[in-house]
């Protein structure tokens, strides 16, 4: 007759030790899984960033340049200039007024007058209702006398009112043209503003801004590539020289 086996008793201290060891193993396992998940998220975000960078491109990169219909835009300078500068602006934009008064004169002196570059303008009217009114007036001047356009462009920025007020009224815009003694028909200018004669052209400009992924004014494109800093004359100079060399090697 066999004797019954004696059951082993585990001391509370040993059981507690085993429980702590098991909890520690589970804790380490959880940490490893968590670190792995974090690493995976980081890798995915990095991949998405690289992909987005390739898709959007950046100035100076291999991104495809924007194709503009230059012959449909107001131009300052020679049509056959190797470098074509395109400015997107809103006549109510204070920064655009600064561009007109500081950057543009330097571009004219260093590049446009020397036949190295030409400047084109595209409306991006978004600040207020009278942004469109000013643009319609400027388009009327352009179609009446393209040489008078840039004088009116400068005058609009030099006489710019507060961004938060509707200063670009019909009367103001016609009187400004008269004050600057522009060689245009002032009655026709008023009529074009009232009847929004060039509304379709303005809509086309705004569509061009959207298609070119322009989100702020002023924005400057150099042979179809957006400049990083429209107020950095040194950087713009380098980008113009790079664009000119690229044209020479084509």
Helices and strands as residue ranges (DSSP letters): H 12-56, G 70-72, E 74-76, E 83-89, H 94-98, I 99-103, H 104-107, I 108-112, E 117-123, H 129-144, H 146-158, H 170-179, H 186-195, H 199-211, E 219-222, E 225-226, H 233-248
